[in-house]
Amino acid sequence: MRAQASVLHLDLDAFFAAVEQRDKPSLRGKPVVVGGVGMRGVVSTASYEARAFGVRSAMSTREARARCPHAAYLSGRFEAYRSTSQAVLELLRSCSPLVEPLSLDEAFVDLLHADLPDLEVATVSAFAERLRERVHEVTGGLTASVGVASSKFLAKVASDLDKPDGLVVVAPGTELDLLRPMHVSVIPGVGPATVDRLRRAGVHTIADLQEISEEELVRILGKAHGHVLHELAFARDNRRVESERETKSVSVEGTYEQDLTDRKLMESLLTRQASEVARRMRKHGLSGRTVSIKVRLYDFTTLSRSSTLPSPTDDETAIGRLARRLLEDLDTSGGVRLLGVGVSGLADWVQDELFGTDEEPEAEEDIDAPPAPEEPGSAAPDPSGGYRPGMDVVHAEHGRGWVWGAGKGVVTVRFETAETPPGPVRSFPADDPALERWVQNSHDQSSHDRHD
C-alpha cells in the first residue's frame, strides 16, 4: 500500500439510466431500465428507483418486468453514453495525467500526479468533493460516487460504501479495520462459486479470510486465486494506475428474441459477427491468435469453445471459418438464445495499411439489445419500423422527442428534451415521412439523419 490515500476511484451512479433520466424529463424520479427490451433481453443498468423493486444488472428482462412492470424499458443510446463518458474523462485528465478508465462509467485517478499541495486526508477529501461537483456540472446533472484510498482495491471498495452520490476517504492505517467486517464478496473476482467454496471452509468475512493461511487458500481455490485473495485480505495491492490499459480481447455477441434452431442461420450470424470482430481489430491495428465462441442455450446454460491459431490474424474469413467449426461440436438442437464471437491473444500489427481511416460508427456493444431488423433470416418486416424504445427522433411539426414505444406499424413519441419540461405524447405510422431518427452531430449539435 501507499503511505497516503492517493488513488481515487470514480463511479458514475446508475450511469446509463441516469443519462436517460437527464435527457427525458418525464422519467426523472421514476423507474428506468436500460438493456434488452424484449423478454429475451438482459438488464444492463437499472435506476435506483427500479432497484427499489429488486431489479438488478444482468437480470433477465422477463424477471425485471415481473418485478417492476411500470418501469420505462429502454434499449439504450450508446452515443449519448459515450459522449457523457468522454466529458468526464476529459475532466479527470485535467486533474491528473494518470487516469485509468475501466469502462464508460468508472475510472481510477492517481493523485500523486495531481496539482495538490499535499496528500493529507483533509486536502484529498476537499479535492474529491470539488471533483464530484464538477462531474455534476460537465454531465448536466449526473452524480458520481468516489472512493480514495492507498490502493486501487481499497479505492474501489470505498466508492461502493456510500452510493449513490457519496464520498469515502480511507485514512492510511485504517485499511484493515475497514475490511475485517466486510463480506468476502467485496473482493474482485470473488463470485458466487468462490463464495460457496469459502463458505464450506467456514469463511464468510474478510476477518475469517485473514485467519486462513495462504497455503490453505491455495488448496481451496488454486494457486493464483488463493494467493491474490490472501494478499487482498490484508489490503496488499501494489497495482499502478495505468493510463493505457492493454486490450485483452475483441468480441461481438447478440441476444435473440426467438430461440435459434436453424444451424445455417447460426452459421450466418457467426460469420457476420466474425466480420465485425475483424473490422474492429483492423481499425485498432490488432490481430489475435485465439478464436472463441459463446453460446447460451434455451435453458440459460452458457457454453464456450476456443481454438488457437499458429499465428495472429485479423482475417474475417479465417475467424469465421474457425468459429463455425467450433459450433459443430455443440448440441444446439434445443434452441439458442445468444451467440458471440471473440478473438483474444492480441498483438499489435505495424503494417501501415491497417491504420486506415474508418468512419463507421461503433456498435452499441454495451447494450444487450434485440437484433436489428436486417438480421439474416428475418422473413417478416419489422413491425416497429426499426424504431426502438428510448431512441431520439424529430418530427417536422412537433420537434424533438424520443420513442415511447413501437409496434404494429405505429410509433409513439414523447416530445421533450433535457432542456424542456415533460412533453406530450403522440402516435404516428412507422413510415410517416415527417418522423426521423435524430442523431446529435458533434460539430453542429443539431443535425439529424433519415431513419430507414
Secondary structure by P-SEA (a helix, b strand, c coil): ccccccbbbbbcccaaaaaaaaacccccccbbbbccccccbbbccccaaaaaacccccccaaaaaaaccccbbbcccaaaaaaaaaaaaaaaaaaccbbbbcccccccccccccccccccaaaaaaaaaaaaaaaaaaacbbbbbbbbcccaaaaaaaaacccccbbbbbcccccccccccccccccccccaaaaaaaaaaccccaaaaaaccaaaaaaaccaaaaaaaaaaaaccccccccccccccccccccccccccccaaaaaaaaaaaaaaaaaaaaaacccccbbbbbbbccccbbbbbbcccccccccaaaaaaaaaaaaccccccccccccccccccbbbbccccccccccccccccccccccccccccccccccccccccccccccccccbbbbccccccbbbbbbbcccccbbbbbbbccccccbbbbbbbccccbbbbbcc
